Amino acid sequence: MRGATRAKFAAGAVAIALAATACSSSGSSSSSSGSGNGSGIVTAWWADPQNPLEPANTNEVNGGAVLNMIMRGLMRYDPKTSKAENDLAESITSTDQQNWTVKIKPGTKFSDGTPVTAKS
């Protein structure tokens, strides 16, 4: 009976592996962070975020990973040096560390082509 149980387990593992490969797309890469194929569709493999995808309410890894793939911020971190760099911001200044002046890089647009302005 011990051999039959192992054979059932092995057959089940093979079936799961085949089902998983049948569900994958042959046109995209299999990275854990996501991929794009030029069609405007981004596919990501990650765990569920703890909160809705609101930048001000996402303080955990899973939600942060999704937001990093779909949004740009004022600043970003260089992955090699971990140094903070301006991304969408041209400059960020403050005289009292409570009130901030943020200048956005010229020509910055939303995904629909609308210019980013102070009002928006």
Secondary structure, DSSP 8 states (H G I E B T S, - for coil): -HHHHHHHHHHHHHHHHHHHHHHS-TTS---SS-EE-SSS-EE------SS-S-GGG--SHHHHHHHHHH---SEEE-TTT--EEESSEEEEE-SSSSS-EEEE-TT-B-TTS-B--S--
